[in-house]
Amino acid sequence: MTPIWDERALEVLRRLEEAGHQAVLVGGCVRDALLGRAPHDYDAATSARPEEVLSACAGLRCVPTGLAHGTVTVLSGGLPVEVTTFRREGTYSDHRHPDAVRFTSHLEEDLARRDFTVNAMAWTPRGLIDPFGGQKDLARGLVRCVGEPERRFQEDALRVLRGLRLAAQLDFSLHPETAAALRRSVPLLSYVAWERIQGEFLRLLCGPGAERVLGEFPEGVCQVVPELAPAVGFDQKNPHHCCDVYTHSVKTLAGVRPEPVLRLAALLHDVGKPACFSLDEAGVGHFYGHEKESARQAQEIAARLRLDKATQSRMTALVLRHGLQLEPTPRVVRRWLQRLGPELFFDLLELERADGRACAPGPPPCPDRCAQAEALAREILAQKPCLTLQELAVNGRDALAAGLSGPDIGRALKDLLDQVAVGDLPNERPILLERLRAASEQAAAREGSP
């Protein structure tokens, strides 16, 4: 199969070659193109030194993103192409960055320093350059280290997580020698910044092969999320569950769409179960209060992963509410649409459905309560109901004009919104103004009472 390349990327190669330099496309863009996927990022490698890249591409905008390591980002028709000089790397004292970088004129030396064979291929208009068998590994569905696996992971500890992420993303298996070395190298992740771990970990969770990879390499997951370690192999001793806590969580993750917050919430929704375990007189296991404990631990995990505050809040809310099992009635659905907002409401239903399907085997409940609640919610939303204070027919100025002040304003508006959201009151301004006046009179009576 002949890869289809973006002509803007090829223009960068042409300019470098016309200036007398060797230039190739490398890395993930070559891998993806050989798999028939459109590359999202373009990387090129060249025999040209950084200053020579700047000269050859003088007609294009060039950004010196990493001159010390030989990298220039060339913007070709708006497409960023990261161009790096062929290089060799020395030792990695910190297990993350090379102590020294030396430029070389040999492409194969540059490819030999890369992580996995499927990322160590190069392409030129004259054909594929594949000294380490990356194309064969693509055909076999294998992630395999270039050269000695142990050394590759010692050089850059993030490759431990990247290998798992790549296997999940491509739905590939890890070569046995690579898998064994990866398991031995898991503790090296302690050298990696959490911001870097976050990016690879969330992409791992969203890969098509995530369920298999997470199931095969719990030690890698637990290095990132040690709170999950007690869940691995934890027998729930409950007829409603056929899997240990960790396996159940992984199966739940596989049952929701590949969206980072939703997948992370699914993985962590039962993280507090081992701490809340108890046995009744019949020997049946229970996990009273595990939702709250899981949410507490999930909040700590989200902060450690350096997730932004909004993402932390959304993920923690899903974990806390995952056992809600709301009834599919208009009043209940309206109430929770108002409390959670539509996006979080539908995410919660999706998580709850996946959680149920990951329990003991058997036919799904009939009728499907989650499906009923979802259908009802969409009917309600189609009617454009009032679910937020901004949509309420009265506001803080109206409450102030009615005689309310201070915290009483917020309490009165929230009370009105709660009643309007469930359908007890119409969202009509005259009626709500009258309710505000009544609330003002009640507040005044409270202040005047001895």
C-alpha positions in Angstrom: 0.0 0.0 0.0 1.4 3.4 -1.0 0.9 5.9 1.9 -0.9 9.1 1.2 1.0 12.0 2.6 0.1 15.7 3.1 1.8 17.6 0.3 2.8 20.3 2.8 5.0 17.8 4.7 6.6 16.6 1.5 7.4 20.2 0.6 9.7 20.3 3.7 11.5 17.2 2.5 11.9 18.6 -1.0 13.4 21.8 0.3 16.0 19.9 2.4 16.9 17.5 -0.4 17.3 20.4 -2.9 19.7 21.9 -0.4 21.8 18.7 -0.5 20.6 17.1 2.7 19.0 13.7 3.4 15.5 14.1 4.7 12.9 11.5 5.7 9.5 11.2 7.5 9.8 9.2 10.7 7.9 7.9 13.7 4.2 7.8 14.3 3.3 9.4 11.0 5.0 6.6 9.1 3.4 4.0 11.4 -0.1 5.4 11.0 0.2 5.8 7.2 1.3 2.2 6.8 -1.8 1.2 8.8 -4.0 3.2 6.4 -4.7 6.0 8.9 -4.2 9.7 8.2 -1.3 11.0 10.3 -2.1 13.6 12.8 1.4 14.8 13.5 4.4 15.0 11.1 8.0 14.4 12.2 11.0 14.5 9.9 14.6 13.6 10.4 17.5 15.0 8.4 21.2 15.0 8.0 21.0 18.9 8.1 22.1 20.7 11.2 19.6 23.1 12.8 21.1 26.1 11.1 21.0 24.3 7.8 17.4 23.5 8.3 16.6 27.2 8.9 18.5 28.1 5.7 16.9 25.4 3.5 13.4 26.3 4.8 13.9 30.1 4.8 10.8 30.7 2.7 8.7 29.1 5.4 8.1 30.1 9.0 10.5 28.3 11.3 10.3 28.0 15.0 13.6 27.0 16.9 11.7 24.7 19.3 14.8 22.7 20.5 18.0 23.8 18.8 20.2 22.2 21.5 18.7 18.9 20.6 18.5 19.6 16.9 14.8 20.4 16.5 13.2 23.0 14.4 9.4 23.2 13.8 8.7 24.2 10.2 5.3 25.5 9.4 4.5 24.5 5.8 1.2 26.0 4.7 0.1 26.0 8.3 1.1 22.4 8.9 3.7 22.0 11.7 6.5 19.6 10.7 9.0 18.9 13.5 12.4 18.5 11.9 15.2 17.0 13.9 18.8 16.4 12.9 19.9 12.7 12.9 21.4 12.1 16.4 22.9 9.6 18.8 22.2 9.8 22.5 24.5 9.1 25.5 23.5 7.8 28.9 20.3 8.7 30.7 21.2 9.5 34.3 17.7 10.6 35.2 15.9 7.9 33.2 14.2 10.6 31.2 16.6 12.7 29.2 19.9 12.0 27.5 23.0 13.4 29.2 24.4 14.3 25.8 23.2 14.5 22.2 25.6 14.1 19.3 24.6 14.7 15.8 25.3 12.1 13.2 25.1 11.8 9.4 23.7 8.2 9.5 20.0 7.7 9.5 20.2 4.2 11.0 22.0 5.5 14.1 19.1 7.9 14.6 16.5 5.1 14.1 18.4 2.8 16.5 17.8 5.2 19.5 14.0 5.1 19.1 11.6 3.2 21.4 9.7 0.6 19.5 10.2 -0.9 16.0 6.8 0.4 14.7 8.1 3.9 15.5 11.6 3.3 14.1 10.7 3.4 10.4 11.5 6.1 7.9 9.9 7.0 4.6 11.3 8.9 1.6 9.8 9.3 -1.9 12.1 6.5 -2.9 10.5 4.0 -0.4 10.4 2.7 3.2 13.5 2.4 5.3 12.9 -0.3 8.0 16.1 -1.7 9.6 14.5 -3.1 12.6 11.4 -4.9 11.2 8.7 -2.4 12.1 6.6 -3.2 9.1 6.6 -6.9 10.0 5.6 -6.1 13.6 2.8 -4.0 12.3 1.5 -7.0 10.3 1.8 -9.2 13.3 0.2 -6.7 15.7 3.3 -6.5 18.0 4.8 -3.7 20.1 8.5 -4.6 20.3 11.4 -2.6 21.6 14.2 -1.5 19.3 17.3 -3.5 20.4 17.5 -4.5 24.1 14.2 -3.8 25.8 15.7 -3.4 29.3 18.0 -0.7 28.0 15.2 1.2 26.2 13.1 1.4 29.4 16.2 2.4 31.5 16.9 5.2 29.1 13.4 6.7 29.3 11.1 5.5 32.0 8.1 7.0 30.2 8.5 4.3 27.6 7.0 1.9 30.1 3.7 3.7 30.0 4.1 4.5 26.3 4.4 0.9 25.4 1.2 0.1 27.2 -0.5 3.0 25.6 0.7 2.0 22.1 -0.6 -1.5 22.6 -4.0 -0.2 23.7 -4.1 2.4 21.0 -3.2 0.0 18.2 -4.9 -3.0 19.9 -1.6 -4.8 19.6 0.2 -7.3 21.9 3.5 -6.7 23.5 6.4 -8.9 22.3 7.2 -11.4 25.2 10.7 -10.0 25.8 9.4 -6.5 25.7 6.5 -7.3 28.0 8.9 -9.0 30.5 11.3 -6.1 30.5 8.4 -3.6 30.9 7.1 -5.4 34.0 10.6 -5.3 35.6 10.9 -1.6 34.7 7.5 -0.4 36.1 9.1 1.2 39.2 11.1 3.5 37.0 7.9 5.5 36.4 8.6 7.2 39.7 11.2 9.3 37.8 8.6 10.7 35.4 6.7 14.0 36.0 3.0 13.6 36.6 2.1 15.8 33.7 3.8 13.4 31.3 2.2 10.4 33.0 -1.2 12.0 32.7 -1.1 12.3 28.9 0.0 8.7 28.3 -2.3 7.2 31.0 -5.4 8.9 29.7 -4.6 7.9 26.1 -4.0 4.3 27.4 -7.5 4.2 29.0 -9.1 5.4 25.8 -7.5 2.9 23.4 -9.5 0.2 21.7 -7.4 -2.5 23.4 -7.5 -0.9 26.9 -9.5 -3.7 28.5 -7.0 -6.3 27.5 -3.9 -4.2 28.3 -5.2 -3.1 31.7 -6.1 -6.7 32.5 -2.7 -8.1 31.5 -0.6 -5.4 33.1 -2.2 -4.4 36.5 1.3 -3.6 37.9 1.7 -0.8 35.4 -1.7 0.6 36.3 -1.0 0.3 40.0 2.3 2.1 39.7 0.3 5.1 38.4 -2.7 4.5 40.7 -1.4 2.6 43.8 -4.9 2.9 45.3 -6.0 0.3 42.9 -3.5 -2.3 44.1 -5.8 -3.7 46.9 -8.5 -4.1 44.3 -6.4 -6.6 42.2 -7.7 -10.1 43.0 -10.1 -8.8 45.7 -12.9 -11.4 45.9 -16.2 -9.5 46.4 -17.9 -12.6 47.8 -21.2 -11.4 46.4 -23.6 -13.3 44.1 -24.0 -10.1 42.1 -20.4 -10.0 41.1 -18.4 -12.7 39.2 -15.1 -10.8 39.1 -12.6 -9.3 41.5 -12.9 -5.6 42.1 -10.1 -4.7 39.7 -11.4 -6.8 36.8 -14.9 -5.5 37.3 -13.6 -2.0 37.1 -11.7 -2.7 33.9 -14.7 -4.3 32.4 -16.8 -1.3 33.4 -14.2 1.0 31.7 -14.5 -1.0 28.5 -18.3 -0.5 28.6 -18.2 3.3 28.3 -17.2 5.4 25.3 -13.5 6.3 25.1 -13.7 9.7 26.6 -10.9 10.4 29.2 -13.0 11.6 32.2 -15.7 8.9 31.7 -13.1 6.1 31.3 -11.1 7.3 34.4 -14.3 7.5 36.4 -15.2 4.0 35.4 -11.8 2.7 36.4 -12.0 4.4 39.8 -15.7 4.0 40.6 -15.1 1.1 43.0 -11.5 2.0 44.2 -12.8 2.4 47.7 -14.5 -1.0 47.9 -11.6 -2.9 49.7 -11.6 -0.3 52.5 -15.3 -0.7 53.0 -15.6 -4.5 52.8 -17.6 -6.4 55.4 -19.1 -9.9 55.6 -22.6 -10.6 56.9 -23.6 -13.7 58.8 -24.3 -15.6 55.6 -20.8 -14.9 54.3 -22.0 -12.4 51.7 -19.7 -9.4 51.0 -21.0 -5.9 51.3 -19.4 -2.5 50.6 -21.5 0.0 52.5 -20.4 3.6 51.9 -18.0 2.7 49.1 -19.2 5.4 46.8 -18.2 8.1 49.2 -14.8 6.5 49.9 -14.2 5.9 46.2 -14.9 9.6 45.5 -12.5 10.7 48.2 -9.7 8.5 46.7 -10.6 9.5 43.2 -10.3 13.2 44.1 -6.7 12.6 45.4 -5.8 10.6 42.3 -7.2 13.3 40.0 -5.1 15.9 41.8 -2.0 13.8 41.6 -2.5 13.4 37.9 -2.6 17.2 37.6 -6.1 17.2 36.1 -7.7 20.6 35.9 -10.3 21.6 38.6 -13.3 21.2 36.3 -12.2 17.8 35.2 -11.5 16.7 38.8 -15.0 17.9 39.8 -16.8 16.1 37.0 -14.9 12.8 37.4 -15.4 12.8 41.2 -19.1 13.5 40.8 -19.5 10.5 38.5 -17.7 8.3 41.0 -19.7 9.6 44.0 -23.1 9.1 42.2 -22.5 5.9 40.3 -24.8 3.9 42.5 -27.6 6.4 42.3 -30.0 4.1 40.3 -32.5 6.9 39.7 -36.1 6.0 38.9 -37.3 6.9 35.4 -40.1 9.2 36.4 -40.5 12.8 35.1 -40.1 14.3 38.6 -36.9 12.4 39.5 -35.3 12.9 36.0 -36.1 16.6 36.1 -34.6 16.9 39.6 -31.3 15.2 38.6 -31.1 17.0 35.2 -31.2 20.2 37.2 -28.7 19.1 39.9 -26.1 17.6 37.5 -26.7 19.3 34.2 -27.5 17.3 31.0 -23.9 16.3 30.2 -23.1 14.9 33.6 -26.6 13.3 33.8 -26.1 11.3 30.6 -22.5 10.3 31.5 -23.8 9.0 34.8 -26.4 6.8 33.1 -23.7 5.5 30.8 -21.5 4.7 33.7 -24.3 3.0 35.6 -25.3 0.9 32.6 -21.7 -0.2 32.1 -21.3 -1.0 35.8 -24.4 -3.2 35.8 -23.2 -5.1 32.7 -19.8 -5.8 34.3 -21.4 -7.6 37.3 -22.6 -11.2 37.3 -23.4 -12.7 33.9 -27.0 -12.8 32.9 -29.6 -11.1 30.8 -29.9 -7.3 31.3 -32.9 -6.1 33.3 -36.1 -5.7 31.4 -37.1 -3.0 31.0 -33.8 -1.2 30.9 -34.2 1.5 33.6 -31.2 3.5 32.3 -32.6 3.5 28.8 -36.0 4.6 30.1 -34.4 7.5 32.1 -32.3 8.6 29.1 -35.3 8.6 26.8 -37.4 10.5 29.3 -34.5 13.0 29.8 -34.3 13.7 26.1 -38.1 14.3 25.9 -37.8 16.8 28.8 -34.9 18.6 27.3 -36.7 18.9 24.0 -39.3 21.0 25.9 -36.5 23.4 26.9 -37.1 23.3 30.7 -35.7 25.7 33.2 -32.7 23.9 34.8 -30.4 26.8 35.8 -30.7 30.1 37.6 -29.9 31.9 34.4 -33.0 30.4 32.8 -35.2 31.3 35.8 -37.8 34.1 35.0 -36.6 36.1 38.0 -33.1 37.0 39.2 -31.2 38.6 42.1 -32.4 42.1 41.3 -36.0 40.9 41.5 -35.3 39.3 44.9 -33.7 42.5 46.2 -36.6 44.6 45.0 -39.0 42.1 46.8 -37.2 43.0 50.0 -34.8 40.1 50.4 -31.1 40.6 51.2 -27.9 38.8 51.9 -28.0 35.0 51.9 -31.8 35.0 51.7 -31.6 36.0 48.1 -29.6 32.9 47.1 -31.8 30.6 49.2 -35.0 32.0 47.7 -33.8 31.7 44.1 -32.5 28.2 44.6 -35.8 27.1 46.2 -37.7 28.5 43.3 -35.4 26.8 40.8 -35.9 23.5 42.6 -39.6 23.8 42.3 -39.6 24.9 38.7 -37.2 22.2 37.7 -39.4 19.3 38.9 -42.6 21.0 37.6 -44.2 22.1 40.8 -44.1 25.7 39.6 -44.3 27.2 36.1 -41.4 29.4 35.1 -43.6 32.4 34.8 -42.5 35.8 36.1 -45.7 37.0 37.8 -46.0 33.8 39.8 -42.3 33.7 40.8 -42.4 37.4 41.8 -45.3 36.6 44.1 -43.2 33.8 45.6 -40.3 36.1 46.2 -42.5 38.6 48.0 -43.8 35.7 50.2 -40.3 34.6 50.9 -39.4 38.2 51.9 -42.3 38.4 54.3 -41.2 35.0 55.9 -37.7 36.3 56.3 -38.9 39.5 57.9 -41.1 37.5 60.3 -38.1 35.3 61.3 -36.0 38.4 62.0 -38.8 39.9 64.1 -39.5 36.8 66.2 -38.0 36.8 69.7 
